[in-house]
């Protein structure tokens, strides 16, 4: 598991089957100082729970558009009047464009991002600014990772973001054995395949439940999850 420890533990609890797991987060989240003054007519866009957690502002009754259910839950817990898309940037943009109440937006994002949400919305007539509220800083490669992968058959990596995929592929590209991957979205799948690694199974939907189902299916023939 390449997610931060708490996220990894929650995901592992969702899995069926008999397996061993190693938690090796590929990045550490570092929040910037983010107390911002938003105008009343600006709606927030969150594409990660980290964006919600990064803000120290009072978000009570603040309109927010979220990429998926987990981010929505975080935003609601902070008091936002929030709605969500269906799990990826394209669906989020469609969701935002389908409403007419708000026409100005602020995308609360990390240092590394994909999808060009602000640029695409602005190009469609919805001015959108960006706040880089956090960074996902690459962790050192675990000392035992190569031994773990090359010494055990059937290792599976669930990959939840393009940032994770980029770092993980950097770690693995020179290994003699490629593990199997489960990708949460076509964007993540493309990053892995472009690095020359694989095979990659695409989850049926861009959410944790679909990822858990895909990994559980893989566990029918494999006993290792990394």
NUVEX-365972 format. One record per residue (C-alpha): residue in three letters; x, y, z. Coordinates in steps of 0.1 Angstrom, whole numbers, always signed. Each point is the difference from the previous one (the first is absolute). Example, Ala and Ser with C-alpha at 12.3 -4.5 7.8 and 13.67 -1.06 7.14 Angstrom:
BEGIN
  rest     px     py     pz
   ALA   +123    -45    +78
   SER    +14    +34     -7
This chain:
BEGIN
  rest     px     py     pz
   UNK     +0     +0     +0
   UNK    +14    +33    -11
   UNK    -25    +23    +17
   UNK     +6    +18    +33
   UNK     -3    -24    +30
   UNK    -35    +10    +11
   UNK    -14     -1    -35
   UNK    +17    -34     -6
   UNK    -14    -15    +32
   UNK    -36    +11    -10
   UNK     +4    -15    -35
   UNK    +15    -33    +13
   UNK    -31     -4    +22
   UNK    -21     +0    -31
   UNK    +17    -30    -16
   UNK    -11    -35     -2
   UNK    +23    -30     +0
   UNK    +31    -12    +17
   UNK    +31    +22     -7
   UNK    +31    +16    +15
   UNK     +3    +38     -3
   UNK    +29    +24     +1
   UNK     -7    +37     +5
   UNK    +26    +22    -18
   UNK    -13    +35     -6
   UNK    +15    +15    -32
   UNK     -5    +36    +13
   UNK     -4    +21    +31
   UNK    -26    +28     -1
   UNK    +13    +34    +11
   UNK    -26    +27     +4
   UNK     +7    +37     -7
   UNK    -13    +28    +22
   UNK    -35     +4    -15
   UNK    -23    +25    +16
   UNK    -16    +16    -30
   UNK    -26    +27     -5
   UNK    -26    -12    -25
   UNK    -27    +23    -14
   UNK    -36    -11     +6
   UNK     -5     -7    -37
   UNK    +29    -24     -3
   UNK     -6    -37     +3
   UNK    +28    -24    +10
   UNK    +11    -30    -20
   UNK    +16    -29    +19
   UNK    +17    -28    -19
   UNK    +14    -17    +31
   UNK     -7     -2    +37
   UNK    +34    +16     +4
   UNK    -13    +32    -14
   UNK    -28     +1    +25
   UNK    +23     -8    +29
   UNK    +25    +26    -12
   UNK    -23    +30     +6
   UNK     -2    +16    +34
   UNK    -29    +23    -10
   UNK    -35     -3    +14
   UNK    -17    -19    -28
   UNK    -35     +0    +15
   UNK    -26     +4    -27
   UNK    +27     +4    -27
   UNK    -10    -14    -33
   UNK    +23    -28    -12
   UNK     +2    -24    -29
   UNK    +19    -32     +8
   UNK    +15    -26    -23
   UNK    -16    -30    +18
   UNK    -17    -14    +31
   UNK    +30     -1    +24
   UNK     +9    +36     -8
   UNK    -37    +10     +3
   UNK     -1    -16    +35
   UNK    +30    +20    +11
   UNK    -15    +32    -14
   UNK    -34     -5    +17
   UNK    +18     -8    +33
   UNK    +16    +35     -3
   UNK    -35    +16     -5
   UNK     +1     +4    -37
   UNK    -32     -1    -22
   UNK    +16    -25    -22
   UNK     -8    -22    -30
   UNK    +21    -24    -19
   UNK     +9    -13    -34
   UNK     +5    -37     -9
   UNK    +36     -4     +9
   UNK    +22    +16    -26
   UNK     +9    +34    -15
   UNK    -22     -4    -31
   UNK    -31    -10    +21
   UNK     +6    +29    +24
   UNK     +2    +25    -28
   UNK    -32    -13    -14
   UNK    -17     +3    +34
   UNK    +12    +35     +5
   UNK    -11    +11    -35
   UNK    -35    -15     +5
   UNK     -8    +25    +28
   UNK     -7    +37     -5
   UNK     +1    +15    +35
   UNK    +38     +5     +1
   UNK    +22    +14    -27
   UNK    +33     +7    +19
   UNK    +21    -27    +16
   UNK    +32     -7    +19
   UNK    +17    -34     -5
   UNK    +18    -10    +33
   UNK    +27    -23    -14
   UNK    +33    -16     +7
   UNK    +34     +9    -16
   UNK     -4    -29    -23
   UNK    -33     -4    -19
   UNK    -15    -13    -32
   UNK    -32     +9    -19
   UNK     +6    +38     -3
   UNK    -33     +7    +17
   UNK     +5    +37     +4
   UNK    +11     +5    -36
   UNK    -29    -20    -14
   UNK    -27    +17    +21
   UNK    +14    +34     -8
   UNK     +0     -9    -37
   UNK    -36     -9     +2
   UNK    -10    +33    +15
   UNK     +3     -7    +38
   UNK    +30    +19    +13
   UNK    +20    -22    +23
   UNK    +30     +8    +21
   UNK    +23    -24    +17
   UNK    +15     -2    +35
   UNK    +29    -25     +5
   UNK     -8    -10    +35
   UNK    +22    -31     +5
   UNK    +28    -20    -14
   UNK     +4    -38     -3
   UNK    +37     -4     +6
   UNK    +16    -32    -13
   UNK    +12    -24    +27
   UNK    +33    -20     -3
   UNK     -4    -34    -16
   UNK     -4    -27    +27
   UNK    +32    -20     +4
   UNK    -17    -33     -2
   UNK    -23     +8    -29
   UNK    +19    -17    -28
   UNK     +6    -31    +21
   UNK    -37     -1     +9
   UNK    -12     +2    -36
   UNK    +26    -22    -16
   UNK     -1    -26    +27
   UNK    -38     -6     +1
   UNK    -23     -7    -29
   UNK    -33    +18     -5
   UNK     +7    +33    +17
   UNK    -29    +25     -6
   UNK     +3    +38     +2
   UNK    -34    +19     +2
   UNK     +8    +35    -14
   UNK    -23    +29     +9
   UNK    +15    +31    -16
   UNK    +21    +11    -29
   UNK    +26    +14    +25
   UNK     +2    -34    +17
   UNK     +4    -17    -34
   UNK    +28    +23    -11
   UNK    +20     -6    +32
   UNK     -7    -37     +1
   UNK    +11     -5    -36
   UNK    +32    +19     +7
   UNK     +6    -24    +28
   UNK     -7    -32    -20
   UNK    +11     +8    -35
   UNK    +34    -18     +4
   UNK    -13    -30    +18
   UNK     +3    -34    -18
   UNK    -35    -10    +10
   UNK    -31    +22     -6
   UNK    -29     -4    +25
   UNK    -36     +2     -9
   UNK    -18    +34     +4
   UNK    -36    +10     +7
   UNK     -6    +36    -13
   UNK    -28    +22    +13
   UNK     -4    +19    -33
   UNK    +10     +0    -37
   UNK    +24    +28     +8
   UNK    +18    -21    +27
   UNK     +0    -30    -23
   UNK    +16    +20    -28
   UNK    +28    +12    +23
   UNK     +9    -36     +9
   UNK     -2    -13    -36
   UNK    +21    +29    -13
   UNK    +28    -10    +24
   UNK     +1    -34    -16
   UNK    -14    -18    +31
   UNK    -30    -22     +3
   UNK    -23    -18     -3
   UNK    -26    +26    +12
   UNK    -36     -7     +9
   UNK    -23    +30     -1
   UNK    -26     +2    +28
   UNK    -36     +1    -12
   UNK     -5    +34    +16
   UNK    +23    +26    +15
   UNK     -7     -6    +36
   UNK    +13    -20    +29
   UNK    -27    -26     -1
   UNK     +7     -9    -36
   UNK    +37     -1     +8
   UNK     -7    -24    +29
   UNK    -21    -22    -23
   UNK    +27     -1    -26
   UNK    +27     -9    +25
   UNK    -22    -26    +16
   UNK     -4    -17    -34
   UNK    +37     +0     -6
   UNK     +5    -16    +34
   UNK    -18    -30    -13
   UNK    +32     -9    -17
   UNK    +25    +19    +21
   UNK     +9     +2    +36
   UNK    +21    +31     +2
   UNK    -12    +37     +1
   UNK    +27    +27     +2
